[in-house]
């Protein structure tokens, strides 16, 4: 009887694993199909429907980074086509967060999309170099060193001055009383 239970359990688990793998494959195919459908909607000028489909797809947790990247690229193109330049820039920044070396070619993407990506990359580089220059120039500032020197001099003067005053206030303790002559 126990042998039959083992075989039955093994068969059930095998079927569950096969079904689970089939479901995963179906989900990935569905996600790819959703991106393709959004591309078709975008090509037909149905920007709102394409955007909604992509936003629904992007809310899924198990989306691969490649699929997420493709969806974001298409979403940025849709935003740009809808004349929402700020929205397109925000999405391009998300793309650059995912893949900092993203470099679209004019062969695969519209020229103004490529220009927008390049502009956002240059802004990022300018921000990074500005921050590093700001930190390095802080210690080159002469007022910084004058302030440090003045603070050190004032602290030294206060410490030395307080030691002289405490030395004046210190007096010797009175001598202990004399022992009587008979006691020793």
C-alpha positions in Angstrom: 0.0 0.0 0.0 2.8 2.4 0.9 4.5 1.7 -2.4 1.4 2.7 -4.3 1.1 6.0 -2.3 4.7 6.8 -3.2 4.1 6.3 -6.9 0.8 8.2 -6.8 2.5 11.2 -5.0 5.4 11.1 -7.4 3.1 11.2 -10.4 1.0 14.1 -8.9 4.2 16.1 -8.1 5.5 15.4 -11.7 2.2 16.7 -13.2 2.3 19.8 -10.9 5.9 20.6 -12.0 5.0 20.2 -15.6 2.0 22.4 -15.3 4.0 25.0 -13.3 6.6 25.2 -16.0 4.0 25.4 -18.7 2.3 28.3 -16.8 5.7 30.1 -16.4 6.3 29.7 -20.2 2.7 31.0 -20.9 3.3 34.0 -18.6 6.5 34.9 -20.4 4.9 34.5 -23.8 1.9 36.6 -22.6 4.3 39.4 -21.4 6.1 39.3 -24.7 2.8 39.3 -26.5 1.7 42.4 -24.4 4.8 44.3 -25.5 4.2 43.3 -29.1 0.6 44.3 -28.8 1.6 47.7 -27.3 4.0 48.2 -30.2 1.2 47.5 -32.7 -1.1 49.9 -30.8 1.7 52.5 -30.8 2.3 52.1 -34.6 -1.5 52.5 -35.2 -1.5 55.8 -33.2 -3.5 54.4 -30.2 -1.1 55.9 -27.7 -3.4 55.7 -24.6 -4.2 52.0 -25.1 -0.5 51.2 -25.7 0.5 53.1 -22.6 -2.2 51.4 -20.4 -1.1 48.0 -21.6 2.6 48.8 -20.8 1.8 50.2 -17.4 -0.2 47.1 -16.5 2.7 45.0 -17.7 5.3 47.0 -15.7 3.3 46.5 -12.5 4.0 42.7 -12.5 6.7 41.6 -10.1 8.2 38.7 -12.1 9.0 40.8 -15.1 12.6 40.1 -16.4 14.9 43.1 -16.7 15.0 42.7 -20.5 11.2 42.8 -20.7 11.1 45.7 -18.3 13.7 47.6 -20.4 11.7 47.0 -23.6 8.5 48.1 -22.0 10.1 51.3 -20.7 11.7 52.1 -24.0 8.4 51.8 -25.8 6.7 53.8 -23.0 9.2 56.6 -23.4 8.6 56.7 -27.1 4.9 56.8 -26.5 5.3 59.7 -24.0 7.5 61.6 -26.5 4.9 61.0 -29.3 2.2 62.3 -26.9 4.3 65.5 -26.6 5.0 64.8 -22.9 8.7 65.6 -22.9 9.1 65.7 -19.1 7.4 62.3 -18.8 9.7 60.9 -21.5 12.7 62.2 -19.7 11.7 60.6 -16.4 11.2 57.3 -18.1 14.6 57.6 -19.9 16.2 58.2 -16.5 14.6 54.9 -15.3 16.0 53.2 -18.4 19.4 54.6 -17.6 19.1 53.4 -14.0 18.4 49.9 -15.3 21.0 50.0 -18.0 23.5 52.9 -17.7 25.2 52.0 -21.0 22.0 52.2 -23.0 22.9 53.6 -26.3 20.1 53.6 -28.9 21.1 53.8 -32.5 19.3 55.9 -35.1 18.9 52.7 -37.2 16.6 51.2 -34.5 15.0 54.3 -32.9 13.7 57.7 -34.1 16.5 60.3 -34.2 14.7 62.6 -31.7 14.5 59.7 -29.2 18.2 59.0 -29.6 18.9 62.8 -29.1 16.8 62.8 -25.9 18.7 59.8 -24.5 22.0 61.4 -25.3 20.9 64.7 -23.6 19.8 62.9 -20.5 23.1 61.0 -20.3 25.0 64.3 -20.6 22.9 65.8 -17.8 23.8 62.8 -15.6 27.5 63.2 -16.4 27.3 67.0 -15.7 25.6 66.3 -12.4 28.2 63.8 -11.4 31.2 66.0 -12.4 29.6 69.0 -10.7 29.2 67.1 -7.4 32.8 65.9 -7.5 34.1 69.3 -8.3 32.1 70.8 -5.5 33.6 68.4 -3.0 37.1 68.8 -4.2 37.0 72.6 -4.4 35.7 72.8 -0.8 39.2 72.1 0.6 40.9 74.4 -2.0 38.8 77.4 -0.7 41.1 79.8 1.2 38.3 80.9 3.5 38.0 77.3 4.7 41.7 77.2 5.7 41.5 80.7 7.3 38.5 79.6 9.4 40.3 76.4 10.5 43.4 78.4 11.4 41.3 81.0 13.3 39.4 78.3 15.2 42.6 76.5 16.2 44.3 79.8 17.4 41.2 80.8 19.4 41.0 77.3 21.0 44.7 77.4 21.9 44.4 80.9 23.4 41.4 79.9 25.5 43.0 76.8 26.8 46.3 78.5 27.7 44.6 81.5 29.2 42.4 79.3 31.5 45.5 77.4 32.7 47.2 80.6 33.8 44.1 81.7 35.7 43.7 78.4 37.5 47.4 78.5 38.4 46.9 81.8 40.2 43.8 80.5 42.1 45.7 77.5 43.3 47.1 78.0 46.8 49.0 75.6 48.9 47.1 73.8 51.5 47.9 74.8 55.1 50.4 72.7 56.8 49.1 70.0 59.1 49.0 70.9 62.8 52.1 70.1 64.9 52.0 66.9 66.9 52.1 67.3 70.6 55.6 66.7 72.0 54.5 63.9 74.3 52.9 61.8 71.6 54.9 59.7 69.3 
